[in-house]
């Protein structure tokens, strides 16, 4: 089944809007195609699960802890 580029963009935007309606810090995925698609459809950061884990295991500096680092998240991370 083929769908137009406009329809694919519409579907991606609708899905991204639904997934980010709670305003998460990050939209997490393990699918490279989903990451690419959702990155183009939302302003929310879209990250691979491995990226999030790598960020979490790196020991942050005190400056990072006091700034907008992932350790200071107040909103949930949405996993798709």
C-alpha positions in Angstrom: 0.0 0.0 0.0 1.4 3.4 -0.9 0.5 6.6 0.8 1.4 10.1 -0.2 4.2 12.0 1.5 1.7 14.5 2.8 -0.4 11.7 4.4 2.8 10.1 6.0 3.7 13.5 7.5 0.2 13.9 8.8 0.3 10.5 10.4 3.7 11.2 12.0 2.5 14.6 13.3 -0.7 13.1 14.8 1.3 10.2 16.5 3.9 12.6 17.8 1.2 15.0 19.2 -0.4 12.0 21.0 2.9 10.8 22.4 3.9 14.2 23.6 0.6 15.5 25.0 1.9 15.1 28.5 4.9 17.2 27.6 7.7 14.7 28.3 11.4 15.8 28.3 12.3 13.0 25.9 10.5 10.8 23.5 12.5 7.5 23.7 12.6 4.8 21.1 14.7 1.9 20.0 13.7 2.2 16.4 16.0 4.3 14.1 13.1 5.0 11.7 10.8 6.1 14.5 13.6 8.4 15.8 14.0 10.0 12.4 10.3 10.3 11.8 9.4 11.7 15.2 12.4 14.1 15.2 10.9 15.8 12.2 7.4 15.8 13.6 7.9 17.3 17.1 10.0 19.8 19.0 10.4 17.3 21.9 13.8 15.7 22.0 13.7 12.2 20.4 16.4 9.9 21.6 17.4 6.2 21.3 17.2 4.3 24.5 20.9 3.6 24.3 21.6 7.3 24.2 19.6 7.8 27.4 21.3 5.0 29.2 24.7 6.3 28.1 23.8 9.8 29.5 22.6 8.2 32.7 25.8 6.3 33.4 28.2 9.1 32.8 29.1 10.8 36.0 27.9 14.4 35.7 29.9 17.4 36.9 28.3 19.5 39.7 27.5 22.2 37.1 25.5 19.7 35.0 23.6 18.5 38.1 22.6 22.1 38.8 21.6 22.9 35.2 19.1 21.3 32.8 20.7 17.9 32.9 18.7 14.7 32.6 19.2 14.3 36.3 17.0 17.3 36.9 14.0 16.1 34.8 10.6 16.9 36.3 8.5 15.5 33.5 8.2 11.9 32.5 10.2 10.3 29.7 7.8 8.8 27.1 8.9 5.4 25.7 7.6 4.2 22.4 
